[in-house]
Amino acid sequence: MTENSTVDVLISGAGAAGLTLAIELARWGVSFRLIEKLNDPFRGSRGKGIQPRSQEVFEDLGILDRIVALGGAYPRQREYRDDGSVSESDAVMGGAPTPAEPYHLPLMVPQFLTEGVMRERLLELGHRPEFASELIGFEQDEAGVTARLKGTSGEETIRVRWLVGADGGRSFVRHALDIGFPGKTLGVRAIVADVVLKGLDRDVWHRFGDGDMQRQIAICPLAGTDLFQIQGPIPLEGELDLSAAGLTTLVKERTGRDDIEVQSVSWASAFHMNARLADRYRLGRVFLVGDAAHTHPPTGGQGLNTSVQDAYNLGWKLAAATAGAPDALLDSYEEERRPVAAAVLGLATNLLDAMKRGDMRRGRDVHQLDIGYPSSSFALEKPERSAGLLAGDRAPDAPLRGVAGQPTRLFELFRGPHWTLLGYEAEQAAVPPRPSLHIHRIGRCGDLIDDGGHFHDAYGVTSGDWVLVRPDGYVGAIIASGEVSTLEAYLAKVGLAA
């Protein structure tokens, strides 16, 4: 057994949550190792919906255009009825993009393609996952965590400052910490399978037996591939043949058609739907993210998105902690993200009930644009605001123009590992410059011009106001001109003291 020197963070699990956290830590220059006990990357499509808020996250991480290029929009759904008639409708509903919300529709991207782009981005930043490397034990003390790993070359012991369990619903990290995972099994067992088949066209999401949990089956063309995804409820007990022949038989039984043939199976899984939430997200120097902290039914496409946003919330806080930020900032991870998962569990469970009735339409409630942290201990308003944009809310986008003449967007100013301080028609900087803080002034005497008034309208600011935007794109503070002295105390609280 070998013992290696200290790194800042060990991430156990290289799925979407672990990869997001690794990319974020790499951008901040935090040392880490990303391990995955599987020998190879996950090759299924389980999480195929990328919600608008996650698209904003991926824009910040520098991968959105690549992901859009690989995937596509959700197709219309075609419902086949027993009497031979069919009807078509939109599976997802959303309006046109707005200056404040540039992404308004979910993307369909199979999970294995999304994670492939994330690994590519991580490699650009100088890192890669360590496959066939398993966490087999750990102990923590006040100064750090001693972790034991088992890989292809044997066992090793490493010392880290923090450990993050991104290791799925059966999380070894959560079990080792003896953190409760209460919730319920939802009484639905289902299959999901990625297959090559013939007999159906690829321009619609084919649905048979909607509203009948004994006969329901959906066959969706997977954007960016030549595969279809088969989904449907199955009996709670018993073995199921997930081979090409077995799935062909199942499809024939559910659809009444013998012209649909599954030719090969790329990946398939039978699973019980659960809704569970960990009792806590942090214990000492160990954290849980993603499915290790919460498991959802797949209805509404919330699981992968919630997991990505867990890691996006935690990443900059770990980076700040390595630079000496107070421990309370790390406590805010659970404070902010656990209530979100609780709400998403309720939403996904309600959507499952709707699916049982045959209602598969999805609207703004699944887009995750309205998620925020207004009750966070790191949300500051001086004076307190009663309407409009609040501290803790998602920071809207807005088109602007640089005084040199070129167009830009707020999201372009936010992109990257830093805080952003925006002054509206402010006479001078509210605080002195410092590392990891970008300061811009909008309006007269500033470096940016709000020609269309979009910033003013979205943020509800008056002359002299300052808006502090966190690295994860949420509003940390909104400060009136007469209260700017409170900014220094806030910045010190998040590790940005002058």
Secondary structure, DSSP 8 states (H G I E B T S, - for coil): -EEEEEEEEEEE--SHHHHHHHHHHHHHT--EEEEESSSS-----SS-EE-HHHHHHHHHHT-HHHHHHH-EE--EEEEE-TTS-EEEE-SB------SS----S-EE--HHHHHHHHHHHHHHTT---EET-EEEEEEE-SS-EEEEEEETTEEEEEEEEEEEE---TT-HHHHHHT----EEEEEEEEEEEEEEEESS-SSEEEEESTT-TTT-EEEEE-TTSS-EEEEEEE-SSS----SHHHHHHHHHHHH--SS-EEEEEEEEEEEEEEEEE-S-SEETTEEE-GGGTEE--STTS-HHHHHHHHHHHHHHHHHHHHTT--THHHHHHHHHHHHHHHHHHHHHHHHHHHHHTT---B-GGGT-TT---TT-TT-EEES---SSS-TTSB----EEEETTS-EEEHHHHH-SSSEEEEEES-SS-SS--BTTEEEEEESTTSSEE-TTSHHHHHHT--TT-EEEE-TTSBEEEEE-GGGTHHHHHHHHHTT---
